[in-house]
């Protein structure tokens, strides 16, 4: 039986961060966190974070662990292309 998603908020270092719980997973709002650095354009903070080498390494590892269909060779090519651009 599926349960309906529940939504809530956390107070983290004086910042309200929204979250949604779906089944057994909790999902936090990156936009809420990014607003601390740039309240007017949080999307720029998220875009920069997603381009960083450490973030791509984390996402690749997460996929490797959790996605049996993950294509590591294709991901490595993508990661190298994204992190070597000027």
Phi, psi and omega in degrees: 000127178279142175256149180291145177299143175247145181242151179199186179221148175239150173257114183238114180046053178064022177236130177278124180241124179281150173217158175230133176255123178236120187053241182259007183253141175252136182235122181260159181274111176294328179298317178299319179292318181294334180297339178295318180280322184214089184298332183276326182224066181297337180298328178294322178296315181296317179300316179294320179298317182292340179271350185287148182299318183293325178293316179296321176299316179298313181297320177297316179296317179300314179297318180301320181285320191254351185235103182295342180265006183297133180256090185300321181296317178295321179295317180300320177298314178298313182299315179296321179295317184289326186268357178253358178289143179293000000 
